[in-house]
Amino acid sequence: MEERLQGPAVVLFTRDLRVHDNPALAAAVGRFERVLPLFVLDGGLLRSFGTPNRVAFLLGSLRSLRGSLRARGGELALRRGDVVEETVRAVRDVKAERVFMSEDVSGYAQERERRLRLGLAGERVELETFPGVTVVPPGDLSPVGREAFRVFTPYWRRWRVEPRRPVLPAPERIVLPGGVAAGRLPELRELVPGLPAPELPLGGEAAGRARLERWLEHGLECYDELRDNLAADATSRLSAYLHFGCVSPGEVAELALAREGGEGFVRQLCWRDFHHQLLAAAPAISRDDFRPRSAGWRSDPDALEAWKQGRTGYPLVDAGMRQLLREGFMHNRARLVAGSFLTKHLSIDWRKGAAHFYAHLVDGDVANNAGNWQWVAGTGTDTRPNRMPNPIRQQHSLDPEGVYAGRYLPELGTAEYPKPLIAQEDAVARFLGAGAL
Ligand SMILES: Cc1cc2nc3c(=O)[nH]c(=O)nc-3n(C[C@H](O)[C@H](O)[C@H](O)COP(=O)(O)OP(=O)(O)OC[C@H]3O[C@@H](n4cnc5c(N)ncnc54)[C@H](O)[C@@H]3O)c2cc1C
């Protein structure tokens, strides 16, 4: 084994909040005697992306990570402020020789890495970045002549046979440099106004690994059969744990592929990677149309509000929107129908829908949210952008007994339940009349 450097090194955690299969952490501990794990509650990011649901989940994840690091003799140093300034400060405080971090894809993350590299260069300290946010690192697969795949199926074919890096164990022991203040984990209300959804899951690696284990034992086998069955609620609900890196996508893929039913599930993880590699190559698709659209969007604040509150008069759409408010989560099938309804039935700009989803989804993720919204709106990577799912027919096939709708819409079937905002035939006629897309 190579001799370790005295160090110390800093590991800057971002959204890789785990000790298992964390290449940046493993490399730092493997190469340096002393390591300082650091997390910065970044004011800029909290202002733009911090919502009660995601920040509550984040705080749970930080608490869990701190516990895991302490159990190994380490600590999670917590700081608040600008991520670059705070990291440079920590480097100076402990006289660190190197900083380790996971690479990430959004415009914000790319700019953060650039600024950090610059700030650390002033200290003559190198920044090393590692994979771990996706199964296959963005950019590792690219079609001839392009930076990223724009169609899913060819990406999936290549992704499926791409060799994966080995899954890494959690470090056994972490030795801290001397004189490090741990820093207090703040309360939710100190960071964002508002309350989290009443049925929000608990964040953290411990909760994520427990969910993963249960899922592999009891859910995965029936995934292909039940994934579209809204009443069964039979998907993994790992998305928030994947977003915050409480579980490693590489480890999830490895474990799932070793079991019956794993292939269909891992295909969904590949969708996640697909959207990440697209965003890494074109960060502007978080707000700009990926595919140019000729028809304009309608402005209809009342209809938008009815959609947000789950009062469109279409039970499947409304149940999905109420699930979002209650749980900070929505079943994938309901997301597809609710998103399509907003953009195709109501002709309202996908960015308004995506913003509402960001405000509530605990798994809200720039790559997945924007990528999927563009897909449903027909401005994205869907090769059939003019398809317009019929929410009534979708309900008959995905929730035939109305169990999912009944779960979230207590007033369904009473006079209180609203009439449809627009009749199905009128919505289709308007969509086609506008020349579709
Ligand atoms: C309009 C719209 C917005 C969406 N916004 C987000 C978002 O902000 N964050 C997010 O993680 N997912 C988003 N999705 C994708 C998908 O709905 C969720 O990932 C999924 O419902 C999460 O539930 P699960 O963990 O039980 O999924 P499972 O069915 O158990 O799938 C396993 C994992 O695969 C990944 N995955 C599944 N479907 C997709 C997909 N279509 N695209 C990308 N990754 C996928 C997720 O990481 C998920 O946890 C969105 C979908 C739509 C249609």
The ligand as a Gaussian input file, in Angstrom:
#p B3LYP/6-31G(d) Opt

LIG

0 1
 C      -42.801000      16.330000     -14.760000
 C      -41.836000      15.437000     -14.021000
 C      -40.952000      15.973000     -13.094000
 C      -40.021000      15.157000     -12.424000
 N      -39.166000      15.719000     -11.516000
 C      -38.246000      14.951000     -10.873000
 C      -37.343000      15.510000      -9.946000
 O      -37.305000      16.718000      -9.704000
 N      -36.479000      14.663000      -9.314000
 C      -36.448000      13.316000      -9.560000
 O      -35.647000      12.607000      -8.962000
 N      -37.283000      12.772000     -10.462000
 C      -38.182000      13.534000     -11.118000
 N      -39.046000      12.951000     -12.022000
 C      -38.853000      11.546000     -12.394000
 C      -39.669000      10.502000     -11.602000
 O      -41.012000      10.865000     -11.563000
 C      -39.170000      10.316000     -10.182000
 O      -37.768000      10.093000     -10.181000
 C      -39.828000       9.098000      -9.527000
 O      -41.225000       9.243000      -9.532000
 C      -39.333000       8.940000      -8.103000
 O      -39.985000       7.898000      -7.459000
 P      -39.236000       6.564000      -7.072000
 O      -37.963000       6.863000      -6.390000
 O      -40.222000       5.719000      -6.348000
 O      -38.926000       5.977000      -8.518000
 P      -38.586000       4.495000      -9.050000
 O      -39.648000       4.144000     -10.046000
 O      -38.405000       3.561000      -7.916000
 O      -37.266000       4.698000      -9.855000
 C      -35.967000       4.567000      -9.272000
 C      -35.158000       5.815000      -9.482000
 O      -34.929000       6.028000     -10.875000
 C      -34.889000       7.428000     -11.142000
 N      -35.977000       7.761000     -12.084000
 C      -37.163000       7.137000     -12.245000
 N      -37.855000       7.707000     -13.252000
 C      -37.099000       8.704000     -13.727000
 C      -37.264000       9.664000     -14.763000
 N      -38.355000       9.709000     -15.527000
 N      -36.280000      10.565000     -14.956000
 C      -35.159000      10.545000     -14.196000
 N      -34.942000       9.661000     -13.223000
 C      -35.897000       8.752000     -12.983000
 C      -35.140000       8.148000      -9.821000
 O      -33.896000       8.507000      -9.282000
 C      -35.823000       7.077000      -8.985000
 O      -35.639000       7.231000      -7.605000
 C      -39.983000      13.769000     -12.698000
 C      -40.893000      13.234000     -13.627000
 C      -41.807000      14.054000     -14.272000
 C      -42.741000      13.434000     -15.276000

